[in-house]
């Protein structure tokens, strides 16, 4: 078992030849008693749900509230025109993240990674990476196990809850997990993966949770798209050999301290931020009445 990113990296390199996925499978057995075959089968199901949520989310239908829906399809059409400013892979990840969260807003089945509100980042980065890196099925599962390992440390030492730590804890954690797994999938080391986590979390420190009308739609859907994009940049920075001046475990500790200091209005209560704007209040009344 590991209790910090530093311990995770050391154990993966010393005992598992750098294979974070195998370390996570072993840890899952220690924590739950599940045998390897069962653990892999459960992750197979998660992978299946993630891929389906991307495909199903590309429809142009609106959510029940009417706040979201159709933006993934718009971005898909834009990408297919071939005149984008951003790289195809990064834009594909952004599109897929929007798709997953729009699917969630329509009451579709998603895999909380680590939460439903941040469920778009990881499957978006994974599906884009599958195309970019031609990942095998086994490598796709390794991607998810590795993300889970790093996410476990973040959850235990900071938070993955918007109500507890703001959106930095939700989309921030999801993007960081994605960046770490992506770094490994591209041939990086566990240490480089840890640096990718530091880059993402440092960039998202202080991000509040301010859902309009209390629904996980605005600004959540688009934040997932940005989180997926950040994951690619962070992974590239780590693979380039760039290092964080602040150790990653200290960055995670800082995220906990910042989240704990956020006023209640900025922690999923819909009482501050975008939710408290005139338009945000108007939309709430239109959806739920006075």
N, C-alpha and C positions, 0 to 999 in steps of 0.2 A: 504494500500500500504506500502511496505517496501523499504528502500533505502540502507540497509546494511545487511550483514549476521547476525549481532547481532540483528537487528530489526526483521529479518525473523524468527530467532529462538525464540525470545520473543513472537512474535505474534502467531506463531504456537503452542507454549506451553500454552499460556494464553487463547487464543480464540478458538483454534481448537484441544485441547487435544493432541497436538503433531503431528497432521496430516498436513504435509506440502502440500500434494496434494490438500486438501480442501482449504487451504490458497491460493494456486495458482489459483484454479478455481474461487474463490471469487475475486482475484486480476484481473483475465482476464475479468471478468464482469465489474469491475471498469474501466479498461483501454479501453475496446472495446464495452461494452454494450451488448455483446453476452450472451444469457441465458445459464444456466448450460447444458441443453440438447445439444445445438449446440456446446458448447465447448468440450463436451465429444465425440460427433460425429467426430469432427475435429481431436481429438487425436486418435480416433479409426482408422482413415485413416492413420495417421502417423505410428501407430503400425503395420498396415497391410503392408505398404510400407517397413518398416524396416525389418520385418521378410522375406518378399519376396526378398529383396536385399541380405540377407545372403544366402538364398537358391540358387538364380540365380548366385551369385558370386563364387560358388564352381566349376564352369566349368574350363576347362584347356585352354580356348581360350585366345589369346593375345589381348591387346588393339590395337587400330588403329595405334598408334605410334610404337608398338612393345616393349615398355619399360617395361610393366608389364603384368601380366596374368599368371595363373597357379600355383602361389605360395600357394594360399588357398587350392587348391587340393593336393599339395605336403604335406602340413602340416596335412591335413585330413588323408592322407594315413599313414603318420608317427604316428599320434595319434592312429589309428586303429591297428597298430602293437603291441601296449601295452608295449613298452619299452622306454617310454619317461622319461626324467629327471624331468620335471616340472609336477605339479598337473594337472589332466585332465581338471578341470574347467577353470583354468587360460589359459591353452593351447587352449581350445575350444574358449575362448574369443578372443585370439590372432588370431586364424584361422578365426573366424567370422568377425573380424575387417578387415583383409586382403580381405576377400570375398567381403565385402561391397564396399571397396575402389577400388578393381579391377572391380567390377560391374560398379562403377561410371566412371572409366577410359574407359570402353567400351560403354559409353554414356547411361548406364542404369539408371533407376529411383531410386534415393535415397532420404532420408529425411535429409536435412541439419541440423545437430545437433552439434554445432550451425552453421557449414558451410559445404559445400560439401567436402572440403578438409579434414575435420575432422569428416566426417559422419559415420566412422566405429566404433568409440569408444562406443557410447551409445548403439546402437543395439547389438553390440557384447557382452557387459557386461550384457545387459538385457537378451539376449537369453541364455547366459551361466547361469545366475542367475535363469532363469525359470526352467532349469534342476536341478540345485543344490538345490534350495529352494522350488521347486514345486509351483511356484507362480500362483495364480488364474488369470483369465482375468482381474478382477477388480484391483488386485495388480499390474499387468503389467501396467495398465493405471496410477495407482498411482505412479509407478516408473517414468514414463515419466513426469507427472505433477511436481513431486518433483524435478527432474533434471532441468526442466524448471524454477522453482522458483529460485534455486541457480544460474542457468545460467543467469537469468535476472539481478541479482545483479552484476555478473562479467561483463556482457556486458555494463551495465550502469556506472560502476566505473572503469573499465579498458578497455578491448577490446576483441572482438572475431575475429578480422580481422588480417590475416597474413600480409597484406599490411600495416597495421597500427602498429601492435605490435609484429610481428614475429610469429613463430609457437607456442611459448608459449601461444599466445592468441587464437590459433585455437585448436591444439591437447591438449594443456595444459588445456584450458577451458573445452573441451569435456571430457577429462579424469577426471577432478575435478567434473564436473556435475555427471558423471557416478559413481564416488566413493561415493558421497553424497547420491545419490538415492539407491545405493547398500547397504550402511550402514543402511538406513531406512528399506529397504526390509528385511534385516536380523534381524530386531528387535531393531536396535539402536535408539537413541534419536536424535532429531534435532541438539542438541549441538554436539554430536558425529559425525554427518554427516558434520557439519561445520569444525570439526578437520580434517576429511578425505580430505576436499577441501584444507586446508592449507598444508597438507603433499604433495599432488600432485603438487600444484603450486610451492611450495618451491623447489621441485625436478626438475621442468621444467623451472625455471627462466632463462631467457637469451637464450632459444632455438630459433634459427633463422629460417627464412623461406627462403629456397634456392632451389626452384624447378628446376630440370634439364630440360633445354629447355623450361622453363616457364610452364610446364605441371604439373598438380596435380597428379603426379605418383611416381617419385623418388625424395626425400625419403619418400614422404607423406604416401604411402600405409603401409610401415613397421613401420613408426612412430605411426600410428593408432593402430597397433598391440601392440606396447610397451605401448602406452597410456592405452589401455584396461587392460593390465597386471598390470600397476601401480595402477589402480583403485581398484583391488582386494587387493593388499598389503596395500594400504592406508586405505581401509575399515576395514581390519583385525586389523591394528594398532589402529584405532579409537575405534573399538569394544573391544579391549583389555584394553581400558582406557588410552591410551597414549594421551598426549595433546601437542599442538604446543606452544612453548615458545613465539612465535610472534603471536598476535591475527590475526585471519583469515582476517579481513578487512584490517589490515595493510599489510598482505601478498599480498592481491589483489591490494592495492595501490602501493606496490613495483613492482608488475608485470606491472602496468601502467607506472611507472617511467622508468623501464628497457626497456620496449617496445618503449617508446618515445625517449630513448637515442640510440637505435640501428641505425647504419648507414643505409642509403638507400639501400646499396648493400645487406643487410640482411633482407629486408622486401619485399619478393615476387617479386623482380625485375629480378631474375635469373642472377644477376651480381656478386654474392659472394658465399662463402661456397662451397657446393658440385657442384653447377651449374657452378662454375668457374674453376673447376679442368680440367686437360687436357681431361679426359674421358668425363666429362660433356659437354665440348665445342664440342668434336667430335660427341657426340650423337645429340647435337643440330643441327649441320651441316648435319648429316645424315637424320634427320627428316625434316628439313626445308630448307636445302641447304645453300649456302653461303649468 
